[in-house]
Amino acid sequence: MSPAPRRPGSGPPRRRDPEREARREARHAIPNAPHAEVTRTKHRARKRFGQHFLERAWADKLVASLDVAPDDVFVEIGPGLGALTRPLAATGVAIRAFEVDRDLAAALAEWAPPNLSLVVGDFLALDDAGVLPDGGGTIRVVGNLPYNLSTPILFRILALARATGRVRDAVVMLQREVADRVLAAPGGGDYGPLAVMLGLFADRSRVLSLPPGAFRPPPQVHSAVVRLAFRPPPVPVTRFDAVDRLVRTAFQQRRKTLANALRPLLDRVVAQPPGEAGSTPLRTPADLTAVLSGAGIEPTRRPETLTPVEFVRLADTLIPLSVL
């Protein structure tokens, strides 16, 4: 059978170019080695892990912002395809990386240099000893956090910093709305528990802002990189759990006045055994109003107007009353 006639003007048959085809395929794939020019290995992003992989150019910007020193030790959360891990490891610093996706961890292990220690597991499920590298020095945390778990991871990093004193800073990728809540100042609509609790123990700053196109696959939201530089709190925090409970209770009804937003604390008094609650004067809304005034806080203020230090001061007043 003779070949089908070519259309007029179509020109000679185009010669197959394997390299060009590979480059075209790579543009539509998620490469298993982000710094390779071309790869035919693909990894499908898994929604249950919140996977969105950072493009090389943006990863390089983030690593450049870290101002890496030769003796730094990094803990990386969710290295994924290694977009951050590769340029960071190339600086020679020690890295302890935590990856929950076993397939990605296996791919990382294939090229891991000696200064990269890979842990296959859930960062949130590990205790402090399981997270921290040996040696006793300070660490720096870095990571492109899964957006569906960013808040619990932030609080886990805070707990690690408080418990060990070994976390120098954390530079993490977040959904822009979460970053806004981390960085918020008192009085704004984004101000809440994240800003209060992180603001007590860290100086917060925005490092980068990223469009959806900085990731593969692109998320439906913009992103931002924030830095938490940990330091001692400006005032002593005698009971972190009490401050945390107070802040969460207050912001559950953030639009109400403090005198009304904190009324659930009265229910805690009623629920206590009579012998424990008998000595507390905090039984009625009027009692709560008096306690707020005694702490130097106007009862008609809204929760979003209190500074972190004011929340600590109020918690110190309420702790002896057995409501926190």
Beta strands, then each sheet from edge to edge (+ up, - down):
strand 1: 53-54
strand 2: 73-77
strand 3: 94-99
strand 4: 116-120
strand 5: 139-144
strand 6: 167-175
strand 7: 202-210
strand 8: 215-216
strand 9: 223-230
sheet 1: 1+ 8-
sheet 2: 4+ 3+ 2+ 5+ 6+ 9- 7+
end
